[in-house]
Amino acid sequence: MARPDRLTLFLFVVYCVEIGLFLIFAPWTVLWDRTLGHLPSQVLRAVVLHPGVRAAVSGFGLVHLIWGAHDLTLLLSRRNPG
């Protein structure tokens, strides 16, 4: 399996950081309450507004941040082949 080039890896790190930060903080904002509070199903609304689900979404964001940090160390540790 071929290793990704530096630009692809850099863009993936940027993606991981952005989505990670968004997923960590978004479930705890008023925007989350307002947006998902308009769901037509009472059951679905109760599920997505539950603190456990919010914590799971934040945990998924943390996974993205860790993955991005791992790939950043890979990117920084690569030697320039020239």
LOLUMKOL-761381 format. One line per 10 residues: number of its first residue (from 1); their letters; for each residue x negated, y negated, z negated of C-alpha. Coordinates in steps of 0.5 Angstrom, whole numbers, plus 500, padded with zeros to 3 digits. Layout:
# LOLUMKOL-761381
NUM) a) X/Y/Z  ...
***
This chain:
# LOLUMKOL-761381
1) marpdrltlf) 500/500/500  497/493/502  496/488/497  500/481/498  496/475/500  494/470/496  500/465/498  505/470/498  503/472/491  503/465/489
11) lfvvycveig) 510/464/491  512/470/487  509/467/481  513/460/482  519/464/483  518/468/477  517/462/473  523/458/475  528/464/475  525/466/468
21) lflifapwtv) 526/459/465  533/458/468  535/465/465  532/464/459  535/457/458  542/457/462  546/462/458  545/457/452  548/450/455  554/447/456
31) lwdrtlghlp) 554/448/463  554/456/462  561/455/458  564/450/463  562/454/469  564/461/466  570/459/462  574/458/468  574/465/470  581/468/472
41) sqvlravvlh) 580/474/467  580/473/460  576/480/459  571/478/463  570/471/460  570/474/453  564/478/456  560/473/459  561/468/453  559/473/448
51) pgvraavsgf) 552/472/445  550/479/446  550/478/454  547/471/453  541/474/450  541/480/455  541/474/460  535/471/457  531/477/456  532/478/463
61) glvhliwgah) 529/471/464  523/473/459  522/479/463  521/475/469  516/470/466  512/476/463  512/479/470  510/472/473  504/471/468  502/478/470
71) dltlllsrrn) 501/476/477  498/470/476  492/473/472  492/478/478  492/472/483  486/468/479  482/474/478  481/476/485  475/474/488  474/470/494
81) pg) 472/475/500  468/470/503
***
